[in-house]
Amino acid sequence: LTYTATNFMPASGRDVISVNPKTGEIYLADTLDFEEISIFDFRIEARDQGWPPLSSHCSVELQVLDVND
């Protein structure tokens, strides 16, 4: 299987959220700031290597908490 992250809302999520294409593990590529954006929505797609390739997806909502308040 290979994993990809798509359909980021807001689009700036593409710069801070990444997914490992082999494991599907979601990780941060940059810091998040609650005051700028508090919720990211995106989609993870899993695709196999068969012929024809089959795929499935799930929606992810990442909520940023302000731990300083």
QUIMO-V163722 format. One record per run of one state. SS is the DSSP state (@ for helix, = for strand, . for the rest). FROM is the first residue (numbers start at 1). LEN is the number of residues. If there is no record, write none. Layout:
ss=SS from=FROM len=LEN
ss=SS from=FROM len=LEN
//
This chain:
ss=. from=1 len=1
ss== from=2 len=8
ss=. from=10 len=3
ss=@ from=13 len=4
ss== from=17 len=3
ss=. from=20 len=6
ss== from=26 len=3
ss=. from=29 len=10
ss== from=39 len=9
ss=. from=48 len=7
ss== from=55 len=9
ss=. from=64 len=6
//
